[in-house]
Amino acid sequence: MAHPVTIKLTAHQRALIREASGKNVATLGIESVEAASGWLYSAKGKKFWLLKHPDAKSYEAARRNHKVYIDPQRARFRLKIGASRIHRWGVFADERIPARRNVIEYVGEWVNLVEAYRRTKGTKRIYSFAFDKFWRIDAAVGGSGAEFINHSCDPNLRWRRLGKSVFCQSVRPIAAGEELTLDYHFSPKAPEVRCRCGSPKCRGTINVTTK
């Protein structure tokens, strides 16, 4: 693989990365088109921080074509999408699901947190999963349908990471027809989002409280 060519960022570009990540990045390395199709890297010693080159029109088209469906290749049980009492669409079990089973894999396009920030800023519907402090999985592009699972403060699924894969795993037996839910664990530092899960254990917001 060819080594990236290092370039200096403009003040505006540095400000964008600093606003999104709190990092002061002054240089980037750009790989050749043959090596990485124009993907950008933040050069820092021998480590490189992946940052997909913004393509707003391409991403807007992907969001418009985002289908409300379950990918059977990613689901381990029969699932269906229908109207939810919690919010818009929801994912429902179409058969009984035992406890501690991987129900469906959460997939999408892997992007750096700066690109994720650019995509979600000012957007109400977000399908981005925070894999770690550097990476996000944006299910608006190539999602499995797991992105339509709604939040609950008393969920029947939990997030489970296996290597580079993320699964939605049952925490208890789930009856056929029951809506699947996850705790989104929004940061307490993020803008507050009211919760409508209706659970007796509802904490009032999708954000995790600091109390």
N, C-alpha and C positions, 0 to 999 in steps of 0.2 A: 504494500500500500504506500502511495506517495506521501511524503511529509507535507503537512499544511504550510501554506505561505502566510507568514505573519503580516497583519496590517494593523494600523492604528485606527482606533474608533474616533468618531467625531464627538463633540461635547454632548450633542443630542442623543447619540447612541449610548454613550456612557450613562447618561441620566436615566434612560429607559431601563437599562439593566439594573442600575442602582435602586430605582423605584420598585422594581419587581422583586428583587432578591436581596437588597441590602449590600450587594457586593460592588466593589470598585474595580471594574474591569477596563483596562486601557487598551488591550490588544486582542485581536482574534486571529485564528489561523483558518484559512480556507483551503479545503482539499480540492483536488481537480474534479471536474465533472465525471470523469471516468471512475474515480475512486469513490465518490460519495454524493454525486448529483448536486453539488453546491451546498452541502451541509456545512455549517459554521462551527468552529470550536474556539473556546477561550483558551489561549495559550498560557500555561503556568507550569514551567518546568517541563517534566515529561508527562504531566497529566493534562487531559483536554476535556472540556466541559461542553457537552453536545447542545447545540442550539440550532434548531431547524430554521432555515432562511424563510422569513415571512412570505407567504403567498396568499394574500387576503382573498382574492377572487376564487382561487382553488378551494380554500377552506369554506367560504360562503356557499359554494356550489355543493360541497360535501354535506354541509348542514341541511341544505334544502332537500337533498336526496336521502337524508337519514330516514331509514325505514323503521316503522314500528312493528317489529317481528322478533321471534326467537330463532336463533341459529341452532338447529338441531345437532350440529357437529360440536357445539360448545356446551350443550345442556346434557346432564346425566339423567334427568327425569323429564317426563312430559310436562311442559309448561305452556301457558297461554297468556296473552296480553288482553286486558279488558279495562273498562272504565273503573276507576278506583274511588272509594269514598274519601281517601286521603288527599290525592292530588292527581288530576287528569288521568293518565294511563297508569296501570299497575301490572305486575306480573303475578300470576296465580298458579298454584299447583294443580295439575290436571290428573294427578294420582297421589296416593299417600307417599310421603317422603320420611324415612326413618331419621333419627337424630344422628349427628356427626357424619353426615354425608356431604361430599362436594356436589352441589346442586347445579351450578353453572359457572363457567369461567368468565371473568371480566376482561374483555380485550378491547383493543383500540389502537390508535396511533400513539407511539411513545414520543413525548416532546419534553424539552427542557422547561423548567418552571417559568423562564422568561417568556417563551413562546406560549405557554399555557396562560400566563397572565395577559398577554396581548389578545389571545382568543376570547377569554372570558370577561374581560373588562367591559362593563356596561351590558352584559348579556344576562337575561333572567334564567334561561335554561342551560345549566352546566352539567356536562357528563364527564367531568374530569376526576380521576382518582389519583390521590397523592401516594405514589409508591414509596418514595423516600424524599429526602430534602432536595434532591436534584431532579427527579423524574416524575412525570405525570402521565397517566394513560387516558387519552382523550377518546372516549367511546363514540363521540359524534362522527368519527371516521372509523369504519370497520367494526362497530360494536356488535356484541352478541345478543343484545336484548336485555342483558343484566343491568344496563344503564337505566332501564325503566323501573327498576325495583325502588319503591318508595321508602322514605325514612320512617322509623318508629323509635321512640325512646325505650320500647320494650320489644326488640326485634326477635324474629324467629330464625334469622340468619346472622352470621358473623363473617368478617373478612378473614381469609386465610391465605397466606403467601407461601408458595412452594417454589423455591428458586426464583425464577423470573416470571412465574405465573401467579395470578391472583384468582382465587375461587371464592364463591359465596357458599358457605357451609352451614348446614342446618344445626341449630343449637338444641333443638327438641323435635319430637315427631310433628310433622305438618300434615294436616288433613287435606284431602282432595277438595279443591274449591277455595282453600284459604289463600289470602294474599300474602306474598312474600315481602318481608321488610328487612331493612338493615339500619344500623345506627350510623349516620353519615359522619358523626364526630367533627362537625365544623369547628374550626379554631375559635376560642373565646376572643381572639384579637380581630377576627373577621367581622364584617358588618352583620348585625344580628338578624337572623331569619326566624320568623315565628313558626312554631311547630303545630301541625294539625293532625297528629297521629291518633288522638282520642284515647290513648292509653291511660289507665289510672296512674301509671308511673311517668307520665309526660312531664318533662322539665320546663316546658313552655317555649323553648327555642331549640332549633336544630344544633345550635352551637353548644359545645361542651361548657358547662359552667365552671367557674374558678373557685366556687365556695366549697 
